[in-house]
């Protein structure tokens, strides 16, 4: 099955209610600076954040020699940011950043790195709109063979309220105006499941540390109780190799290499990775003393 990535291009679409969606796939896109300013204001924990150069580096991997090298290793992919504004030049309403992987054509996946809605624009359905656009763009980023286009699994990183330090918990909750447990409930209502593996985000740059206060979730599993370890391995190789490490070999990162080694062994055994609900996390979080004022 031959699948190719379609060329990225500057594009903005007018949506209902005067909302404009700007699709950013290149490091020189003029909307990238507006996206980054809004993103930088929305996220506050330093080890979870990309800097502007990091976003530019990721988007630069969409084309040229870098894309040829990495797509030969990981298959076709597309890194993208979607920026929503009120009218063409109005205030930013929200945004998302993700990478779509076509896989072998039967196992497409998405890693949704960041998604946010401006605190003053909530309850307008913008979060659902962004999720819809992510799914659509992940499917339309590639030239698929004739027939039905597969719907990708969408992997998400979520703050783990049990592991977060009291300082990070309070700082992030206050900044977002949303408690960490309430964030999990938003994903639960959207059908997310938690992936039953110990997850650590490798350092996003040489100046940052790894992040172990995160849960790994997935949407689109269709109620399945598990995923094949081989499918998880394929996705995590792509995600670490392209988005997190910006094209560097995952073997060069001890945090990435250790997780891939565990998945490789599970894949060789023919294991499955469990998918669970959020009840256990909610119960554990309720036992942790927090200042939620």
Backbone as CSV, one residue per row, in Angstrom:
resi,resn,N_x,N_y,N_z,CA_x,CA_y,CA_z,C_x,C_y,C_z
1,UNK,0.849,-1.194,0.000,0.000,0.000,0.000,0.884,1.243,0.000
2,UNK,0.773,2.077,-1.040,1.594,3.275,-1.163,0.816,4.494,-0.683
3,UNK,1.373,5.194,0.274,0.758,6.395,0.825,1.797,7.499,0.780
4,UNK,1.381,8.677,0.388,2.292,9.812,0.342,1.705,10.974,1.124
5,UNK,2.581,11.811,1.647,2.163,13.020,2.336,1.940,14.121,1.310
6,UNK,0.825,14.818,1.413,0.537,15.914,0.498,1.329,17.154,0.919
7,UNK,1.732,17.985,-0.037,2.544,19.159,0.307,1.807,20.103,1.246
8,UNK,2.522,20.634,2.228,1.936,21.641,3.091,1.834,22.969,2.360
9,UNK,0.898,23.794,2.770,0.726,25.103,2.130,0.047,26.053,3.109
10,UNK,0.250,27.343,2.897,-0.438,28.330,3.713,-1.922,28.308,3.359
11,UNK,-2.761,28.215,4.377,-4.191,28.088,4.119,-4.971,28.588,5.319
12,UNK,-6.070,29.305,5.048,-7.000,29.731,6.083,-8.409,29.472,5.575
13,UNK,-9.267,28.929,6.452,-10.649,28.616,6.082,-11.604,29.395,6.961
14,UNK,-12.638,29.944,6.344,-13.708,30.605,7.088,-14.705,29.551,7.559
15,UNK,-14.956,29.510,8.867,-15.882,28.555,9.456,-17.126,29.295,9.942
16,UNK,-18.063,28.575,10.515,-19.289,29.203,10.992,-18.994,30.156,12.144
17,UNK,-19.858,31.163,12.287,-19.746,32.096,13.401,-18.604,33.072,13.300
18,UNK,-18.083,33.276,12.106,-17.000,34.228,11.927,-15.643,33.723,12.380
19,UNK,-15.529,32.423,12.664,-14.252,31.843,13.092,-13.406,31.518,11.865
20,UNK,-12.129,31.860,11.937,-11.188,31.534,10.872,-10.184,30.515,11.401
21,UNK,-9.969,29.455,10.649,-8.964,28.446,10.996,-7.752,28.640,10.101
22,UNK,-6.611,28.836,10.707,-5.347,28.985,9.979,-4.540,27.697,10.189
23,UNK,-4.092,27.091,9.095,-3.378,25.817,9.144,-1.898,26.080,8.890
24,UNK,-1.065,25.750,9.857,0.360,26.098,9.833,1.177,24.823,9.667
25,UNK,1.867,24.711,8.547,2.675,23.519,8.286,4.123,23.855,7.935
26,UNK,4.457,25.148,7.904,5.808,25.556,7.519,6.394,26.491,8.565
27,UNK,7.717,26.447,8.777,8.319,27.296,9.812,8.271,28.782,9.494
28,UNK,8.061,29.133,8.220,7.997,30.545,7.861,6.568,31.042,7.700
29,UNK,5.594,30.264,8.117,4.200,30.695,7.999,3.992,31.945,8.856
30,UNK,3.380,33.006,8.308,3.222,34.246,9.081,2.325,34.103,10.309
31,UNK,1.497,33.067,10.363,0.617,32.880,11.516,1.312,32.168,12.675
32,UNK,2.537,31.674,12.460,3.211,30.926,13.512,3.484,31.793,14.734
33,UNK,3.858,33.046,14.535,4.150,33.919,15.668,2.905,34.168,16.504
34,UNK,1.732,34.334,15.866,0.494,34.513,16.630,0.156,33.229,17.382
35,UNK,0.338,32.093,16.727,0.101,30.827,17.404,0.994,30.711,18.628
36,UNK,2.277,31.001,18.459,3.214,30.794,19.560,2.914,31.736,20.718
37,UNK,2.572,32.982,20.439,2.267,33.927,21.518,1.092,33.425,22.350
38,UNK,0.054,32.913,21.684,-1.107,32.394,22.408,-0.748,31.122,23.162
39,UNK,0.002,30.251,22.531,0.451,29.009,23.169,1.296,29.309,24.402
40,UNK,2.223,30.240,24.270,3.127,30.569,25.369,2.362,31.132,26.560
41,UNK,1.274,31.839,26.280,0.456,32.374,27.362,-0.423,31.300,28.001
42,UNK,-0.745,30.240,27.241,-1.668,29.217,27.728,-0.996,28.169,28.593
43,UNK,0.293,27.892,28.356,0.997,26.836,29.080,2.119,27.442,29.917
44,UNK,2.327,26.853,31.102,3.233,27.505,32.039,4.331,26.594,32.575
45,UNK,4.132,25.269,32.612,5.138,24.379,33.189,6.311,24.230,32.221
46,UNK,7.528,24.578,32.621,8.635,24.726,31.668,9.046,23.451,30.952
47,UNK,9.032,22.297,31.622,9.506,21.078,30.966,8.479,20.501,29.994
48,UNK,7.251,21.027,29.996,6.220,20.562,29.069,6.142,21.411,27.809
49,UNK,6.895,22.508,27.760,6.723,23.492,26.699,7.827,23.443,25.655
50,UNK,7.430,23.676,24.416,8.378,23.940,23.337,8.655,25.432,23.290
51,UNK,9.862,25.806,22.900,10.088,27.208,22.577,9.807,27.425,21.094
52,UNK,9.878,28.667,20.658,9.548,28.978,19.270,10.471,28.250,18.301
53,UNK,11.750,28.180,18.634,12.687,27.456,17.765,12.322,25.978,17.672
54,UNK,11.785,25.415,18.763,11.356,24.027,18.734,10.222,23.792,17.763
55,UNK,9.246,24.699,17.752,8.153,24.577,16.781,8.672,24.734,15.351
56,UNK,9.566,25.684,15.158,10.120,25.873,13.813,10.890,24.633,13.362
57,UNK,11.623,24.026,14.286,12.391,22.825,13.944,11.462,21.681,13.558
58,UNK,10.362,21.531,14.296,9.402,20.468,13.968,8.773,20.695,12.604
59,UNK,8.340,21.917,12.334,7.683,22.209,11.064,8.658,22.081,9.895
60,UNK,9.939,22.369,10.140,10.935,22.237,9.072,11.115,20.790,8.641
61,UNK,10.733,19.843,9.501,10.863,18.425,9.157,9.787,17.962,8.188
62,UNK,8.860,18.859,7.826,7.783,18.506,6.892,8.246,18.437,5.445
63,UNK,9.446,18.873,5.141,9.844,18.955,3.733,11.352,18.775,3.585
64,UNK,11.767,18.635,2.350,13.187,18.597,2.035,13.880,17.311,2.439
65,UNK,15.183,17.423,2.606,16.015,16.260,2.917,15.614,15.617,4.239
66,UNK,15.256,16.457,5.224,14.857,15.918,6.530,13.622,15.043,6.400
67,UNK,12.644,15.512,5.607,11.428,14.704,5.441,11.746,13.401,4.708
68,UNK,12.577,13.457,3.705,12.919,12.245,2.964,13.584,11.217,3.878
69,UNK,14.473,11.684,4.726,15.177,10.764,5.627,14.234,10.167,6.667
70,UNK,13.435,11.031,7.305,12.587,10.554,8.400,11.385,9.755,7.913
71,UNK,10.825,10.139,6.777,9.685,9.364,6.264,10.130,7.977,5.803
72,UNK,11.396,7.847,5.401,11.916,6.521,5.060,12.000,5.632,6.297
73,UNK,12.196,6.248,7.468,12.280,5.496,8.714,10.911,5.239,9.335
74,UNK,10.046,6.252,9.281,8.809,6.208,10.061,7.538,6.252,9.222
75,UNK,7.666,6.355,7.918,6.488,6.473,7.075,6.063,7.928,6.929
76,UNK,5.088,8.192,6.057,4.634,9.575,5.837,4.088,10.199,7.116
77,UNK,4.327,11.495,7.284,3.825,12.206,8.457,3.584,13.661,8.102
78,UNK,2.868,14.354,8.973,2.659,15.784,8.802,2.546,16.442,10.167
79,UNK,3.428,17.380,10.448,3.352,18.212,11.650,2.528,19.448,11.314
80,UNK,1.650,19.864,12.249,0.761,20.978,11.944,0.328,21.690,13.219
81,UNK,0.064,22.979,13.094,-0.638,23.738,14.129,-1.883,24.341,13.492
82,UNK,-2.965,24.374,14.239,-4.210,24.995,13.797,-4.512,26.138,14.753
83,UNK,-4.677,27.322,14.198,-4.958,28.528,14.978,-6.358,29.019,14.646
84,UNK,-7.194,29.213,15.663,-8.535,29.766,15.470,-8.545,31.230,15.897
85,UNK,-9.067,32.083,15.025,-9.183,33.497,15.361,-10.599,33.985,15.080
86,UNK,-10.957,35.077,15.740,-12.249,35.738,15.499,-12.074,36.634,14.287
87,UNK,-12.549,36.196,13.141,-12.272,36.917,11.917,-10.814,36.718,11.519
88,UNK,-10.445,37.319,10.409,-9.095,37.087,9.887,-8.007,37.630,10.801
89,UNK,-8.280,38.768,11.432,-7.244,39.416,12.230,-7.672,39.674,13.664
90,UNK,-8.767,39.031,14.094,-9.273,39.241,15.439,-8.512,38.436,16.471
91,UNK,-9.001,38.448,17.707,-8.297,37.755,18.790,-8.211,36.255,18.580
92,UNK,-7.197,35.665,19.161,-7.033,34.216,19.105,-8.059,33.564,20.028
93,UNK,-8.756,32.550,19.504,-9.775,31.835,20.266,-9.235,30.550,20.874
94,UNK,-8.327,29.901,20.175,-7.762,28.643,20.631,-6.839,28.098,19.562
95,UNK,-6.194,26.979,19.871,-5.252,26.409,18.913,-4.934,24.973,19.302
96,UNK,-4.369,24.254,18.363,-3.911,22.879,18.593,-2.636,22.656,17.799
97,UNK,-1.794,21.790,18.313,-0.578,21.367,17.626,-0.512,19.849,17.668
98,UNK,-0.252,19.235,16.529,-0.247,17.773,16.479,0.626,17.294,15.333
99,UNK,0.920,16.002,15.338,1.583,15.355,14.216,0.778,14.123,13.843
100,UNK,0.539,13.964,12.553,-0.200,12.811,12.028,0.771,11.870,11.335
101,UNK,0.626,10.580,11.621,1.447,9.547,10.997,0.533,8.606,10.215
102,UNK,0.862,8.368,8.951,0.045,7.477,8.125,0.307,6.008,8.433
103,UNK,1.474,5.700,8.991,1.820,4.303,9.254,1.892,3.514,7.959
104,UNK,1.426,2.270,8.035,1.430,1.442,6.833,0.104,1.528,6.088
105,UNK,-0.739,2.458,6.504,-2.044,2.619,5.873,-3.161,1.963,6.646
106,UNK,-2.809,1.067,7.559,-3.822,0.403,8.384,-3.769,0.866,9.838
107,UNK,-2.710,1.577,10.223,-2.541,1.947,11.626,-2.185,3.418,11.808
108,UNK,-2.918,4.349,11.160,-2.579,5.762,11.318,-2.767,6.212,12.767
109,UNK,-1.905,7.101,13.201,-1.988,7.644,14.552,-1.711,9.136,14.529
110,UNK,-2.151,9.791,15.578,-1.895,11.213,15.795,-1.351,11.382,17.194
111,UNK,-0.369,12.234,17.354,0.037,12.678,18.676,-0.390,14.131,18.817
112,UNK,-1.377,14.346,19.673,-1.883,15.696,19.923,-1.042,16.298,21.038
113,UNK,-0.116,17.155,20.668,0.843,17.684,21.638,0.231,18.751,22.525
114,UNK,-0.531,19.671,21.932,-1.102,20.778,22.690,-2.467,21.129,22.109
115,UNK,-3.397,21.442,22.996,-4.688,21.971,22.565,-5.175,22.895,23.675
116,UNK,-5.689,24.050,23.306,-6.179,24.984,24.322,-7.216,25.918,23.706
117,UNK,-8.098,26.403,24.573,-9.073,27.423,24.223,-8.880,28.581,25.187
118,UNK,-8.882,29.793,24.675,-8.739,30.962,25.535,-9.797,30.927,26.632
119,UNK,-9.385,31.236,27.867,-10.292,31.143,29.013,-11.543,31.983,28.833
120,UNK,-11.449,33.077,28.100,-12.606,33.953,27.887,-13.513,33.472,26.767
121,UNK,-13.104,32.401,26.060,-13.868,31.914,24.908,-14.446,30.514,25.144
122,UNK,-14.390,30.031,26.372,-14.899,28.694,26.662,-16.422,28.661,26.573
123,UNK,-16.940,27.428,26.429,-18.381,27.166,26.297,-18.947,27.678,24.975
124,UNK,-18.092,27.766,23.968,-18.542,28.101,22.613,-18.414,26.907,21.676
125,UNK,-18.010,25.762,22.201,-17.825,24.588,21.362,-16.510,24.580,20.611
126,UNK,-15.575,25.443,21.011,-14.319,25.566,20.270,-13.398,24.371,20.490
127,UNK,-13.453,23.777,21.690,-12.632,22.595,21.932,-13.061,21.461,21.007
128,UNK,-14.361,21.236,20.922,-14.869,20.199,20.014,-14.543,20.504,18.566
129,UNK,-14.606,21.777,18.194,-14.256,22.170,16.826,-12.796,21.858,16.534
130,UNK,-11.916,22.179,17.468,-10.494,21.889,17.259,-10.254,20.390,17.119
131,UNK,-10.903,19.585,17.947,-10.732,18.140,17.847,-11.223,17.629,16.498
132,UNK,-12.336,18.171,16.023,-12.847,17.782,14.700,-11.837,18.142,13.609
133,UNK,-11.265,19.330,13.685,-10.304,19.760,12.667,-9.033,18.916,12.711
134,UNK,-8.600,18.552,13.900,-7.412,17.692,14.016,-7.667,16.372,13.301
135,UNK,-8.829,15.753,13.551,-9.146,14.470,12.896,-9.207,14.624,11.386
136,UNK,-9.866,15.679,10.931,-10.010,15.871,9.487,-8.666,16.118,8.813
137,UNK,-7.856,16.973,9.415,-6.562,17.284,8.805,-5.625,16.084,8.850
138,UNK,-5.735,15.269,9.885,-4.902,14.062,9.959,-5.241,13.099,8.835
139,UNK,-6.483,13.057,8.427,-6.889,12.184,7.323,-6.538,12.798,5.972
140,UNK,-6.660,14.128,5.878,-6.472,14.801,4.590,-5.019,15.180,4.317
141,UNK,-4.127,14.874,5.246,-2.715,15.202,5.046,-2.031,14.259,4.077
142,UNK,-2.708,13.147,3.752,-2.064,12.110,2.953,-2.916,11.739,1.738
143,UNK,-2.230,11.271,0.699,-2.910,10.730,-0.479,-3.099,9.237,-0.241
144,UNK,-4.302,8.844,0.127,-4.596,7.446,0.439,-4.975,6.686,-0.824
145,UNK,-4.798,5.386,-0.843,-5.290,4.581,-1.963,-6.820,4.664,-2.041
146,UNK,-7.367,4.199,-3.143,-8.820,4.188,-3.295,-9.455,3.408,-2.154
147,UNK,-10.610,3.889,-1.708,-11.313,3.188,-0.650,-11.471,4.068,0.569
148,UNK,-11.923,3.487,1.650,-12.208,4.236,2.864,-10.916,4.696,3.525
149,UNK,-10.911,5.959,3.973,-9.757,6.511,4.670,-9.858,6.122,6.143
150,UNK,-8.852,5.471,6.691,-8.952,5.029,8.085,-8.943,6.198,9.067
151,UNK,-9.650,6.038,10.182,-9.671,7.045,11.233,-8.518,6.782,12.196
152,UNK,-7.697,7.777,12.484,-6.508,7.533,13.306,-6.830,7.435,14.792
153,UNK,-5.996,6.713,15.517,-5.970,6.823,16.968,-5.295,8.146,17.318
154,UNK,-5.817,8.836,18.317,-5.240,10.111,18.742,-4.679,9.943,20.151
155,UNK,-3.372,10.064,20.282,-2.719,9.944,21.577,-2.541,11.326,22.190
156,UNK,-2.761,11.397,23.502,-2.699,12.674,24.208,-1.856,12.517,25.472
157,UNK,-1.139,13.557,25.815,-0.424,13.631,27.087,-1.256,14.484,28.034
158,UNK,-1.503,13.957,29.245,-2.341,14.653,30.217,-1.593,14.719,31.543
159,UNK,-1.692,15.858,32.213,-1.069,15.964,33.532,-1.650,14.910,34.471
160,UNK,-0.762,14.250,35.206,-1.169,13.241,36.183,-1.324,13.911,37.544
161,UNK,-2.552,14.098,38.036,-2.741,14.826,39.299,-2.163,14.111,40.501
162,UNK,-1.892,12.817,40.382,-1.315,12.058,41.493,0.183,12.330,41.615
163,UNK,0.872,12.415,40.487,2.328,12.587,40.499,2.778,14.042,40.533
164,UNK,1.915,14.969,40.158,2.339,16.365,40.090,2.743,16.875,41.471
165,UNK,3.807,17.658,41.488,4.211,18.288,42.741,3.127,19.284,43.161
166,UNK,3.011,19.557,44.467,2.016,20.553,44.906,2.195,21.894,44.201
167,UNK,3.452,22.271,43.968,3.707,23.566,43.325,3.227,23.567,41.889
168,UNK,3.557,22.511,41.120,3.121,22.437,39.728,1.606,22.342,39.635
169,UNK,1.012,21.546,40.528,-0.445,21.380,40.519,-1.133,22.732,40.709
170,UNK,-0.716,23.460,41.741,-1.350,24.745,42.042,-1.087,25.772,40.943
171,UNK,0.174,25.836,40.490,0.530,26.819,39.475,-0.246,26.606,38.185
172,UNK,-0.277,25.356,37.702,-0.925,25.082,36.429,-2.441,25.230,36.541
173,UNK,-3.034,24.770,37.626,-4.483,24.876,37.797,-4.914,26.332,37.874
174,UNK,-4.175,27.128,38.628,-4.517,28.540,38.757,-4.345,29.262,37.428
175,UNK,-3.276,28.945,36.727,-3.012,29.618,35.452,-4.094,29.312,34.427
176,UNK,-4.527,28.038,34.375,-5.536,27.636,33.388,-6.957,27.925,33.842
177,UNK,-7.139,28.160,35.149,-8.487,28.334,35.662,-9.276,27.036,35.628
178,UNK,-8.550,25.905,35.730,-9.186,24.591,35.612,-8.384,23.597,36.435
179,UNK,-9.046,22.930,37.391,-8.371,21.943,38.219,-7.900,20.760,37.382
180,UNK,-6.804,20.128,37.811,-6.226,19.026,37.049,-7.189,17.844,36.907
181,UNK,-7.923,17.510,37.959,-8.888,16.412,37.874,-10.020,16.772,36.919
182,UNK,-10.451,18.023,36.932,-11.501,18.450,36.003,-11.035,18.343,34.551
183,UNK,-9.754,18.560,34.323,-9.210,18.376,32.968,-9.347,16.920,32.521
184,UNK,-9.022,16.005,33.438,-9.159,14.590,33.096,-10.612,14.252,32.771
185,UNK,-11.529,14.843,33.490,-12.945,14.554,33.254,-13.388,15.037,31.877
186,UNK,-12.789,16.112,31.397,-13.103,16.581,30.030,-12.708,15.509,29.017
187,UNK,-11.509,14.952,29.171,-11.070,13.906,28.245,-11.893,12.634,28.417
188,UNK,-12.249,12.317,29.649,-13.076,11.128,29.879,-14.410,11.245,29.152
189,UNK,-15.026,12.417,29.219,-16.313,12.617,28.532,-16.180,12.492,27.026
190,UNK,-15.004,12.731,26.511,-14.788,12.619,25.067,-14.368,11.213,24.645
191,UNK,-14.397,10.285,25.591,-14.134,8.889,25.249,-12.697,8.461,25.344
192,UNK,-11.850,9.274,25.969,-10.439,8.902,26.093,-10.281,7.722,27.037
193,UNK,-9.255,6.915,26.780,-8.843,5.821,27.654,-7.385,6.053,28.027
194,UNK,-6.977,5.514,29.156,-5.597,5.640,29.593,-4.792,4.434,29.146
195,UNK,-3.606,4.701,28.617,-2.733,3.635,28.127,-1.945,3.074,29.310
196,UNK,-2.005,1.759,29.489,-1.398,1.116,30.649,0.081,0.880,30.501
197,UNK,0.855,1.934,30.378,2.306,1.828,30.330,2.898,2.994,31.094
198,UNK,4.060,2.772,31.699,4.770,3.855,32.368,5.310,4.791,31.294
199,UNK,4.878,6.052,31.355,5.248,6.989,30.299,6.068,8.138,30.877
200,UNK,7.160,8.455,30.192,7.946,9.647,30.485,8.211,10.370,29.172
201,UNK,7.972,11.657,29.179,8.279,12.457,27.989,9.774,12.777,27.994
202,UNK,10.500,12.364,26.948,11.927,12.722,26.886,12.097,14.235,26.843
203,UNK,13.278,14.734,27.222,13.507,16.189,27.162,13.236,16.742,25.766
204,UNK,12.529,17.867,25.724,12.193,18.481,24.446,13.364,19.256,23.856
205,UNK,14.337,19.580,24.673,15.541,20.275,24.205,16.671,19.959,25.179
206,UNK,17.867,20.391,24.822,19.032,20.151,25.685,18.952,20.919,26.996
207,UNK,18.107,21.947,27.045,17.997,22.777,28.239,16.861,22.328,29.159
208,UNK,16.151,21.267,28.799,14.997,20.827,29.577,15.214,19.420,30.124
209,UNK,14.445,19.093,31.148,14.492,17.761,31.705,13.369,16.902,31.156
210,UNK,13.419,15.597,31.467,12.319,14.721,31.092,11.132,15.021,31.996
211,UNK,9.958,14.560,31.601,8.730,14.872,32.312,8.030,13.578,32.681
212,UNK,7.899,13.318,33.991,7.246,12.081,34.418,5.945,12.340,35.172
213,UNK,5.393,13.546,35.044,4.128,13.881,35.694,2.969,13.790,34.709
214,UNK,3.101,12.922,33.712,2.112,12.837,32.650,1.495,11.446,32.570
215,UNK,0.247,11.411,32.116,-0.434,10.194,31.708,-0.513,10.183,30.189
216,UNK,-0.535,9.000,29.609,-0.705,8.864,28.176,-2.113,8.324,27.930
217,UNK,-2.892,9.064,27.161,-4.251,8.657,26.844,-4.423,8.454,25.354
218,UNK,-5.565,7.886,24.971,-5.852,7.653,23.558,-7.345,7.819,23.310
219,UNK,-7.665,8.421,22.187,-9.041,8.538,21.719,-9.182,7.755,20.420
220,UNK,-10.391,7.229,20.207,-10.662,6.527,18.957,-10.424,5.044,19.011
221,UNK,-10.289,4.489,20.222,-10.018,3.057,20.335,-11.271,2.208,20.194
222,UNK,-12.431,2.868,20.116,-13.674,2.135,19.882,-14.076,1.217,21.018
223,UNK,-13.729,1.578,22.225,-14.097,0.760,23.374,-13.208,-0.442,23.603
224,UNK,-12.124,-0.567,22.843,-11.218,-1.706,23.024,-10.593,-1.668,24.419
225,UNK,-10.324,-2.844,24.968,-9.708,-2.957,26.284,-8.182,-2.961,26.221
226,UNK,-7.631,-3.010,25.002,-6.175,-3.037,24.867,-5.798,-2.684,23.441
227,UNK,-4.515,-2.426,23.244,-3.940,-2.209,21.921,-2.758,-3.149,21.760
228,UNK,-2.521,-3.667,20.551,-1.334,-4.500,20.348,-0.062,-3.733,20.694
229,UNK,0.834,-4.386,21.410,2.092,-3.735,21.778,2.861,-3.296,20.539
230,UNK,2.733,-4.041,19.455,3.444,-3.671,18.228,2.928,-2.351,17.666
231,UNK,1.627,-2.101,17.816,1.091,-0.834,17.324,1.562,0.324,18.207
232,UNK,1.590,0.090,19.513,2.107,1.116,20.413,3.577,1.399,20.115
233,UNK,4.351,0.346,19.865,5.767,0.513,19.557,5.955,1.350,18.304
234,UNK,5.194,1.046,17.258,5.320,1.795,16.008,5.017,3.268,16.223
235,UNK,3.939,3.556,16.966,3.586,4.960,17.206,4.646,5.672,18.031
236,UNK,5.102,5.041,19.114,6.042,5.723,19.980,7.389,5.944,19.289
237,UNK,7.804,5.042,18.429,9.021,5.268,17.642,8.875,6.520,16.783
238,UNK,7.740,6.620,16.104,7.509,7.786,15.243,7.465,9.070,16.063
239,UNK,6.711,9.027,17.142,6.521,10.218,17.968,7.840,10.686,18.569
240,UNK,8.593,9.780,19.177,9.872,10.170,19.754,10.843,10.640,18.668
241,UNK,10.912,9.890,17.563,11.910,10.174,16.544,11.694,11.467,15.797
242,UNK,10.432,11.846,15.588,10.152,13.047,14.799,9.840,14.244,15.706
243,UNK,8.759,14.164,16.467,8.294,15.334,17.206,9.159,15.661,18.410
244,UNK,9.397,14.706,19.288,10.094,15.002,20.540,11.571,15.279,20.295
245,UNK,12.225,14.424,19.526,13.675,14.522,19.342,14.075,15.255,18.070
246,UNK,13.100,15.760,17.323,13.359,16.602,16.145,14.267,15.930,15.123
247,UNK,14.046,14.619,14.927,14.796,13.903,13.915,15.996,13.142,14.432
248,UNK,16.337,13.294,15.713,17.461,12.534,16.262,17.042,11.087,16.512
249,UNK,17.994,10.205,16.502,17.755,8.792,16.746,17.238,8.598,18.168
250,UNK,16.092,7.919,18.365,15.600,7.679,19.729,16.618,6.961,20.616
251,UNK,17.528,6.202,20.013,18.553,5.529,20.810,19.476,6.525,21.508
252,UNK,19.507,7.762,21.026,20.362,8.778,21.631,19.761,9.369,22.898
253,UNK,18.507,9.065,23.168,17.825,9.561,24.356,17.548,8.396,25.302
254,UNK,18.203,8.341,26.456,17.960,7.224,27.371,16.500,7.071,27.769
255,UNK,15.790,8.184,27.936,14.379,8.115,28.335,13.545,7.480,27.235
256,UNK,13.770,7.883,25.982,13.035,7.293,24.864,13.450,5.843,24.646
257,UNK,14.749,5.585,24.664,15.252,4.240,24.376,14.723,3.215,25.372
258,UNK,14.637,3.596,26.656,14.169,2.652,27.672,12.722,2.258,27.434
259,UNK,11.884,3.219,27.055,10.475,2.914,26.820,10.287,2.075,25.554
260,UNK,11.062,2.379,24.531,10.975,1.597,23.305,11.474,0.172,23.515
261,UNK,12.462,0.006,24.368,12.978,-1.332,24.662,11.895,-2.187,25.318
262,UNK,11.155,-1.609,26.253,10.064,-2.341,26.910,8.986,-2.717,25.901
263,UNK,8.616,-1.777,25.027,7.587,-2.051,24.021,8.070,-3.065,22.989
264,UNK,9.345,-3.007,22.645,9.907,-3.972,21.693,9.788,-5.393,22.241
265,UNK,10.126,-5.569,23.508,10.022,-6.894,24.124,8.575,-7.354,24.170
266,UNK,7.659,-6.439,24.510,6.237,-6.789,24.554,5.717,-7.139,23.169
267,UNK,6.182,-6.418,22.159,5.777,-6.701,20.782,6.243,-8.092,20.357
268,UNK,7.488,-8.429,20.682,8.022,-9.741,20.304,7.267,-10.883,20.985
269,UNK,6.738,-10.610,22.175,5.956,-11.629,22.872,4.517,-11.703,22.372
270,UNK,4.120,-10.721,21.550,2.745,-10.674,21.093,1.783,-10.128,22.132
271,UNK,2.301,-9.335,23.062,1.475,-8.788,24.143,0.556,-7.677,23.643
272,UNK,-0.406,-7.347,24.491,-1.255,-6.181,24.307,-1.024,-5.224,25.477
273,UNK,-1.213,-3.935,25.231,-1.120,-2.906,26.263,-2.539,-2.534,26.680
274,UNK,-2.809,-2.616,27.963,-4.175,-2.402,28.437,-4.612,-0.949,28.264
275,UNK,-5.909,-0.782,28.070,-6.554,0.526,28.069,-7.572,0.539,29.199
276,UNK,-7.534,1.564,30.019,-8.409,1.610,31.183,-9.141,2.943,31.255
277,UNK,-10.147,2.982,32.135,-10.835,4.229,32.415,-10.053,5.064,33.420
278,UNK,-10.686,6.117,33.909,-10.018,7.089,34.770,-10.305,6.875,36.255
279,UNK,-11.145,5.898,36.600,-11.600,5.773,37.989,-10.451,5.608,38.969
280,UNK,-9.462,4.793,38.624,-8.352,4.561,39.546,-7.555,5.843,39.787
281,UNK,-7.373,6.634,38.744,-6.651,7.903,38.905,-7.462,8.870,39.750
282,UNK,-8.767,8.937,39.508,-9.616,9.820,40.305,-9.560,9.425,41.780
283,UNK,-9.612,8.114,42.049,-9.574,7.642,43.438,-8.245,7.980,44.094
284,UNK,-7.139,7.769,43.364,-5.821,8.073,43.920,-5.651,9.570,44.136
285,UNK,-6.157,10.371,43.206,-6.033,11.825,43.331,-6.808,12.338,44.534
286,UNK,-7.928,11.683,44.849,-8.741,12.112,45.991,-8.025,11.888,47.314
287,UNK,-7.020,11.003,47.315,-6.284,10.708,48.545,-5.087,11.638,48.745
288,UNK,-4.778,12.449,47.728,-3.643,13.357,47.811,-4.126,14.701,48.356
289,UNK,-3.491,15.167,49.404,-3.879,16.449,49.984,-3.396,17.575,49.108
290,UNK,-4.334,18.375,48.612,-4.010,19.503,47.736,-4.720,20.757,48.209
291,UNK,-4.086,21.881,47.947,-4.750,23.156,48.149,-5.411,23.524,46.838
292,UNK,-6.725,23.316,46.748,-7.452,23.587,45.499,-8.195,24.906,45.529
293,UNK,-7.824,25.768,46.439,-8.499,27.061,46.556,-8.129,27.968,45.406
